């Protein structure tokens, strides 16, 4: 289906040809044909309902864990970072959270409420929506171990509440009843936790700083850990620390991080990812699976403002 640019002029808060490097933690990425940044649930629902049926829609949280290619994204990107951030304690054990809430904020609030284990959320560099989508984890904890139910929104603005049992959960994988639904909130169930000290988050952040390249332009972990092993160990043992293509380099501090040292393109990063994967496979017979999502096209469309 071909959709002309003029068909989109009446949608709320639409930007055309929005450079995605402004919205990703790797600071690379070509333009999205259309970019929606709603500031309320009503805005979000109105935009989804109005988008043409054949238009691809991609959701974006804080922009970590994603590589947008240099040719950009055909279709629309819905960025949820400006939606209201709500955390509500429902009772002694349950917490309702909107998808736009940074994982760090949930960790801090649960610590204040003496609920846990939730401190591990401080190690996830993204929002709750992204953590739900990939079953993100850190420091031995995983998001879906605490999910009781989720709220989803489909391509046409229809909201649903789904129990955890509707989903198949694995290591960094979540399979739901429909790929055309996105997480907009969740209810988590924790236990009472009066023993975790208030300094726990500060200690975890310090630990991350000792072992990971904090403050650098990266996506977080690039590869999933293979069963019984760690991707970072395999990359390091393969001699790939410091390996570079253009402005992209494998971190000397943690081999499962690829950094944009300045001026890297998405093509540089993707080529380095493949070089690292191939070298690990040659040396150890292990094909590393990606934790990062790769979106978009390698080249810009030949006709601007239109797509198939």
Secondary structure, DSSP 8 states (H G I E B T S, - for coil): --EEGGGGTTSTTEEEEEEGGGSSTT----EEEEEE--SSHHHHHHHHHHS-TT--EEEESSS-SEEE-TT-EEEEEEE-TTS---EEE-SSSEEEEETTSBHHHHHHHHHHHTEES-GGGGG--SBHHHHHHHT-EETTEEGGGGEEEEEEEETTS-EEEEEGGGSEEETTEEE-S-TTEEEEEEEEE-EE--SS-TTHHHHHHHHHHHHS-TTSB--S--B---TTS-HHHHHHHTT-TT-EETTEEE-SS-TT-EEE-SS--HHHHHHHHHHHHHHHHHHHS----BSSEEES-SS--SSTTEE-
